[in-house]
Each structure stands twice: as structure tokens, then as C-alpha cells.
């Protein structure tokens, strides 16, 4: 059996629990981003420990970083015109003359 103190005790006490809260919030944000994008991400937690000068005290800092998945940018479809400009309608396709019909004509089977 180990005599090491549970890490969770450190998290609860570091910065009066703010580090634990930051980790919880970061994990929730990461899960939301991964769920939305359908891609993986990471959460990194690092602890730095250094002596406080000549005393016996130790300065302990913690850092929480998330790397959410990058959103997939949207795309639009365009066609090249004979002048090499981007246009929304295919210039090689003939346009169809469409008209709107009212419910009365559609009900009579004229559509």
C-alpha cells in the first residue's frame, strides 16, 4: 500500500479548489467540441513545482489547456464562367422556366 497522498486532495486544495473547477469546465468544453465536430481533442494538465528561495516551502502552479478539434469550414459550390469568373449557376446548363401554381390548380391535377 502506497503512502502517497491522493492526487484528488491536491486538486481540491490547490487555489482553494479553483484548479479542480478549471479542469472540470475544460473537460466539459472539450467534450462539447468533440461531440459537435465529430473529431478528437485533448486536455492537458501540467503541474510545476519549484522551491521558494531558501525556505522549505514549495511553489506549486498548475496549468489547464484544451485543444479542441478545429471546426470544418463550410464550402460553397461555384462554376467557372467563360470569362473565368466564379458564378453560382452553371453557365453550360440551360435555365428552366419555372412558375408557381396555386393550390386550386394543383388540386385539379393541372400541375
C-alpha positions as CSV (number, residue, x, y, z in Angstrom):
1,X,0.0,0.0,0.0
2,X,1.3,3.4,-1.0
3,X,1.8,6.2,1.5
4,X,1.3,8.9,-1.2
5,X,-1.4,11.4,-0.7
6,X,-4.3,11.1,-3.2
7,X,-3.9,13.5,-6.1
8,X,-7.6,14.5,-5.8
9,X,-6.7,16.0,-2.4
10,X,-4.2,18.2,-4.1
11,X,-6.7,19.3,-6.7
12,X,-9.3,20.2,-4.1
13,X,-6.8,22.3,-2.2
14,X,-4.8,24.0,-5.0
15,X,-6.0,27.6,-5.3
16,X,-8.9,26.7,-3.0
17,X,-10.5,24.3,-5.5
18,X,-10.3,26.6,-8.5
19,X,-7.9,24.3,-10.3
20,X,-10.4,21.4,-9.9
21,X,-13.2,23.7,-11.2
22,X,-11.0,24.8,-14.2
23,X,-10.3,21.1,-15.0
24,X,-14.0,20.3,-14.8
25,X,-15.0,23.2,-17.0
26,X,-12.2,22.5,-19.5
27,X,-13.3,18.8,-19.8
28,X,-16.9,19.8,-20.4
29,X,-15.9,22.3,-23.1
30,X,-13.7,19.7,-24.8
31,X,-16.5,17.1,-24.7
32,X,-18.9,19.6,-26.2
33,X,-16.5,20.5,-29.0
34,X,-15.7,16.8,-29.8
35,X,-19.4,16.0,-29.9
36,X,-20.2,18.9,-32.2
37,X,-17.3,18.4,-34.6
38,X,-17.1,14.6,-34.5
39,X,-13.3,14.8,-34.2
40,X,-10.9,14.2,-31.3
41,X,-9.3,16.8,-29.0
42,X,-7.1,16.8,-26.0
43,X,-7.0,18.2,-22.4
44,X,-3.5,18.7,-20.9
45,X,-3.0,19.3,-17.2
46,X,0.5,20.2,-16.0
47,X,1.9,20.8,-12.6
48,X,5.1,22.8,-11.9
49,X,6.9,22.6,-8.6
50,X,9.8,24.8,-7.6
51,X,11.5,25.8,-4.3
52,X,10.6,29.1,-2.6
53,X,14.1,30.5,-2.2
54,X,15.9,29.3,0.9
55,X,12.8,28.2,2.8
56,X,11.3,24.7,2.9
57,X,8.2,25.8,1.1
58,X,7.4,24.8,-2.5
59,X,5.6,26.9,-5.1
60,X,3.1,24.8,-7.0
61,X,1.5,26.0,-10.1
62,X,-1.0,24.2,-12.4
63,X,-2.0,24.8,-16.0
64,X,-5.0,23.5,-17.8
65,X,-5.1,23.6,-21.6
66,X,-7.6,22.2,-24.1
67,X,-7.0,21.6,-27.7
68,X,-10.5,21.3,-29.2
69,X,-10.9,19.9,-32.7
70,X,-10.8,22.5,-35.4
71,X,-14.2,23.2,-37.0
72,X,-14.6,22.1,-40.5
73,X,-15.1,25.2,-42.6
74,X,-18.1,25.3,-44.8
75,X,-17.9,25.2,-48.6
76,X,-19.9,26.7,-51.4
77,X,-20.3,25.4,-54.9
78,X,-19.4,27.7,-57.8
79,X,-18.9,27.3,-61.5
80,X,-16.4,29.0,-63.8
81,X,-17.9,31.3,-66.4
82,X,-16.4,31.6,-69.9
83,X,-14.6,34.8,-68.6
84,X,-13.1,32.7,-65.7
85,X,-15.3,34.3,-63.0
86,X,-16.9,32.3,-60.2
87,X,-20.7,32.2,-60.6
88,X,-23.4,30.3,-58.7
89,X,-25.2,28.9,-61.8
90,X,-23.6,26.5,-64.2
91,X,-23.3,28.6,-67.4
92,X,-23.4,25.5,-69.6
93,X,-26.7,24.4,-68.3
94,X,-29.9,25.7,-69.8
95,X,-32.2,27.6,-67.5
96,X,-35.6,26.1,-66.8
97,X,-38.7,28.4,-66.9
98,X,-40.4,27.6,-63.6
99,X,-43.7,29.1,-62.4
100,X,-45.6,28.9,-59.2
101,X,-49.0,27.4,-59.2
102,X,-51.7,28.0,-56.7
103,X,-53.4,25.2,-54.6
104,X,-56.5,25.3,-56.8
105,X,-54.6,24.3,-60.0
106,X,-52.6,21.7,-58.1
107,X,-55.7,20.1,-56.7
108,X,-57.3,19.8,-60.1
109,X,-54.3,17.8,-61.4
110,X,-53.1,20.6,-63.8
111,X,-49.7,20.7,-62.3
